[in-house]
Amino acid sequence: MQRNTSGKQVIQSRPERETGTYVPRSTGSQVNLSPLAHQVLAFDEIMRLGSMTEIAVRPNFTPDALNDLNRALFALPADTAFGGSGLSPFFVEIPSVQLALGNAIESHLAHRGRMPIRVLEIAAGVRNRWRYLSQTRSRFDVTLTDFAPHILPPTAEREVGSNITLKTGVYDLHDPLQVSHADGGRFDVVLGTYAFDSVWLPGDKRYVKTQNGEWCVASYRISVPDFFEAQEKAAVLVALRTGVWENIGGISLLGLLQKLEIAEHLEPVDMQQVLYGAEILARYDALPTAEVNVPGGLIQRVQEAFETTIASGGIFVIGDVAVINDKCYAEMSGSANHQLTRQYIKGHYTSGSVEKYNIQDFGLAQQILEAQGFTVAIYNAREYAMRFADIEQRRQLQVEGNQYIMVVSR
């Protein structure tokens, strides 16, 4: 990395090692698009912007820039944007995993002795896991939430079994988590799978220790490359700036989103002055290099949930693409050389076609939450399913190594 001795920004440009996405040097014209955020643009204005040599979706580098891409993708049918990887369907489509989840919730709450079990599912999405849980012994009263009503299962898919009652609500993961008295009081379980790893929350940070031993904080910028045609630039710009897909000239926006340029900027930082800096240094500073995704947003939502939303004796269950510690990188790839396997925590790991994951560092989250008085158990997804799934379902189980489940209680 080039040492920053002048006080100017240094752009760290290199090919992305895991996904094959090109990370370019910052070149060409830029335009301040901030007044255009969340607006549907007139066609002539779109075409004017599309004629620029290079367009950055946001003019500045920001930690949460990849949210723009995810927001546009979430407006598509799930199988279109995220199908084919085996990652995105895992926590919602594989029957053995859903049955294990239901059995595990029953086991964790066995001491409660009351029914139904009230569940708040956040970032639920359109695919309904609860159709697999009609075989469980318990009764569930479930509230499915996501950032907009159209993301949730349609009414016709909410009749799943006599032991399960489903209703829906709107909750954006970027907002503080708190229960309304109109919801009937606190919940026994807050559940989120593929929730925190699909967005960058204000508390989420990515820190990189470079080869010269310097710690930096990372931020990103998405640009529309200059080889796009004017109409293609226009269509992608609308989708990324507004989250609305405009069908312009029959252009395949999904294909274009796979070709966007993502630049990473590394800014030197004093780790002693950042939130959770001491914990990060304790875990990673002895390594020659490190890449750490700090799940500050996850930690904050867990804290809020137990203060405002979860009943006494309840649990918060989180299933994400995650890592535990440096040792698990080698275990997941079968390599003893962690230098070659550290990319599992890369800030833009993909699932399906182009979704950009924020790989949660569950090990760091566990350390921080336990220091605050929480009890945290972390399971590899295979261990979790093998422990709680029925014998028949275990035989059909196929699990990737970097999917983990965290159960938090207090």
N, C-alpha and C positions, 0 to 999 in steps of 0.2 A: 504493500500500500504506500502511496505517496504521502510523505509526512507533511502535515499542515503547519507550516511555519509562518505563513503570511497573514493568517486570519481570514483568508478567503475560503469559500466552500471548495471541497475536494470531491469530485464525482468518482466513485469507485465503479468502474465499468469492466465487466467480464462476462463470458458466456455463463448462463445459469447451468449448474453442474448436474442437477437431477432431472429437470423437466425438458431440457433442450431449447427453452425459450431464449432468444437472443437478447442480451442486455446491452444496449448501445451506448455510445458516447452521446452526450446531449448536443445536438446540432440543429441548425435551421431556425426558422422564425418561430416566435412564441407569441401568444396573445392571452391577455388576462380574461379568463372565462368565468371568473367568480360571479359576475352579475347574472350569468345564464343558468346558474345551478337551479335544478328542479323546475325549469320552465320548458314548455314545448315551443320550439323555435319555428318561425316562419320559414318556408322553403328557401326563399331568396337569401335569408340570413344564413341558413345552413350551408348553402352552396358557396357563399362568400368565405365562410370559415373553412370549408372543405378545400378551397383553392390554396390555402397556406401550405408552405413546404412541410412543416411539422406542427402538429397540434397536441399540446399537453392537455389532458383532461382537466387537471388542476395545474395552475402555473408553478406552484411551489412543491417541493418534496414534503410529504406528510407520512406519518406512521400508518395511517388508515387508508391510504390511496387505493388499495386493492378492494376496498369495500365497493367502490364504483363498479368494478367488474362483476363482483358477486351480486350486487343489487340487480344489474341487468340480467344476469343469468337466472336469478330466482323467479323472474317473470316468465320463464320458459317452462314447458312441461319437464318434470324431473328427469325422465328417461332421455329426453333430447339433449339436455345440457350435461348431465352427469352420469349417463349410462355407460356400461362397458368396463368400468374399472374394478368392480367388486367392492369398492370402498363405500360409496354413497348409499347403496341399498342395505349394507350390513346390519345396522342397528334398527332397521325398520322392516325389512323384507324377509330375513331368514327366520323361519318358524322356530327353530331350536333356540335361537338367541332371544326371541320375544318370550317364549315360554320360560326360559331361564330367568329372564328379567322379572316376570310375574311371580315365579316361585321364590326368587330372591327377595322381592318386596315383602311377600308373605312371611318369609323367614326373619327378615330384619325387624318386622313389626309384630311378631308373634306374641310378644309380651303385652301388646296393647289390648287384645281381646275384644275389640269392637269393630263393627262393620257398618256401612261399607268403608273401605279405605279410600280416602279422598286424595286425589292426585292432580297436581297442576303440571301439565306438560308445556314447557316453553320451547319456542322454535320448532313446533310440531311438524309443520309442513303438510303437504297434501296427502302423503301416504300414511295410512292408518294402521299402526302396529296392533291396535287393540282387537282387531278381528281374530288374531291368533290367541288371545288370552281368554276366550270364552270357555276354554277347557280347564281353567284354574278353579280352585275351590273357593276362592274369596270373591266377594263382591266389590266392585270398584265404581266410584263416582268420579269421573274424569272430566277435567276442563282442559281442552286443547286450545293453545294460543299461538299466535304468530303475529308478525308486524302488520299484516293486512288480511281481511276476511277471505280474499280469493286464494290465498296460499293454503287454506285449511281444507280438510275433506268436505266434499259436498254433502248435503243433508241425506241423500239416498245411501251414503256409505257409513252413516253413523249408527245404524241398527246392527249391532255386532253380536249380541247375546243377552240373555235374560239377566246375567250377573253383572253386566256393565252398562252404566249410563254415561253417555257422552254429550257434552255441550261445548260450545266454542266461545272464545273471547279474543280480544286484540291486546297483545302485549309486545312491544318492541324491546329487544334485548338491550338496546342502548339506553333505555329508561331505567330509573331505579325500580327495584322489585318490591312491591308492597301489595298486600291483599286488601280488597274492599269489603266492607261489612255486607254489601249486597251479594258477595260471593258465598256467603254462608259461613264465614269464619276461616280459621287457618286450615292448612292442608297437612296431611300426614306425610306426603311425598312431593317434592319438587323434582321433576325429571327433565333432563335436557340431553339429547343425543345429537351429534353433529350440530351443536348450537354454538358453543364458544369458539370452535375451530373454523367456523365459517364467516366470522366477522372480526374486525379489529376494534375493540372497545377503547375508550379513553385511557384506561389503566394499562393497556397492553403495550409493551415495549419489546424491541428486539435489540439485544446488545451483542456485539462481535468483538472478541479479543483477537487482534491481528497478529501476524507472525513476528512483529517487532515488540509485542507485549503491550500494545496500546489498546485500551478499551474504547469502543465507539458505539453510538446509538445509531440505528439504521432508520431510514425513511425511504419512501418510494415515489415514483412518478410514472404514470401511464401515458404513453404518447401514441398517436396514430401515425404510422410510418409514411414516408413520402412516396412509396411505391403504390399506395392505395389510389384508386381513381377518386375524382372529386365527389361523386355520389356515394362511394363507399365510405369516404371520410365523414360525409354528412350523416349517413345512416348510423355509423358507429358512435359519432359524437352525441347524437340525440339519445341513443340507448344508454350511454354511459353517464351523461349529464342529468338525465331525467328518470332513468329506470323504465322508460316507455319505449317499446319496440315499434318503430315506424317502418312499414313495408315500402321501401323506395326502390322502384324498378326491379322488383323481384330479387333483390340482393340477399344472399345468405349471410345474415349477421353472425350466426354462430361460427361459421368458418372464418370470418374476419376477426372475431374476438380472439381466436387462437393465434393470430399473427401480430397482436399488439406488442409494442416495445415497452418493457418494464425496466426502468433504470433504478439503481439502488445508490443512495447517498449515505456515506458513513461520516459522522461528525464526532471527533474526540470528546470524551466525557469523563468527569471525575466520578468514579463509581461510589466513592464515599459520600457523595452529595445526592444520590438518586434514591428513590423509594425502593426498598428491598436490596439496595446495593451491597450491604454487609452480607446478606444471605447468599447473593450471587457470587461474591468473592470467596466466601467460605467453601462453596461447592465447586467452583470452576477456575479460580485464579491459579491453581497449581498446574493446570494444563498449559501446554505451549500455545495453543489456540483454542477458541471456544465460540460457539454460536448459541445464544440463549434467548428463547422466546418467553418473556415474563408474562404469566397469565394474570396480570393485575385486575383485569375486568372480571374474570372468573372469581377471583378471591373476593372482590367487592360484592358481587351478586350473592355469593354464599353467605357472606356476613349479613347482608340485607335480609336474605331469606329467613335466617334464624331469628332475626330481630322482629320481622314484620309478618312473615308468611307461613312458616312451618310451625306446627303444633309441638308441644312438649313431647319429646321422645321420637320425633319424626326424623326423616332423612332427606338428604339432597343427593340424587344420583346423576352422575355426569358420564356420558360415553362419548369419547372423541378420538380422533387421530392424535396420538400423544407420545411422549417419551417419559422415562422415569429418571434416568441419569446417564452419565457418559458410558457406563458399562453396557447399557442396553443397546446402544448403537451397534456394537459388534455382535451382540447376541441376535439381533434381528436380521443381520445380513449374513451371518455365519463367518464373519471375518474377525480375526483377532486384532486387526489394525484399526483403532477408532478413528484415525485420521482419514480413512477412506469411507467410513460409515457415518460420519457426523452429519451428513446431509439430511438425515431424517428430520432434523429440526429446522431445515431450510424454510425461510419465510414465505416462499411461494411454491410449496409442494402442491401437486395437482391431484384431483380426483375426477374420474370421468373425463369429459372433454377438456374443460378449461377452468374448473373452479379452483380458486387460490386459497389454500388452507393456511391458517395460523396455527402451527403445530404447538399445542399446549405442553408446557413442561410440568407434568403432573408431580414429579419429584420435588421441584421447587415449591409448587403450590402446597403440597403436603407438609413440607417443612415449615412454611409460614403459617398455615392454618393450625397445625398442632401447637405451635408456639403461642397461638391465641386461645388455646383451650379446646379446640375441636378434636374429635376423633376421626381419623381419615384412614380408610382402607383402599388400596389400589390393587386391581386385578387385571392381569392380561385377559383379553376377551375370551380366549380359549379356556383358561382356568375358570373363569366365571361361568361360562356355559357348561363346562364339564361338571362343575360342582352343583349347579342348580337345575340343569335340563334333565328331562326324562331319558332313560337309557336308549329308547328308540331314536330320539332326536339326536343324541350324541353321535350316532353312527353317520349321520348326514352332515356333520358339522365341518365347515371349512373356514378357517379364521386366519386373517393376516396378522403379522406379528406386531404391528404398531398401532393396534386398536386396544384401548384400555378403558376400564370402567373405574370411576372413583365414587366411593360411598362416604358421605360426610354426615356425622351425627354430633350431638352435643349433650 
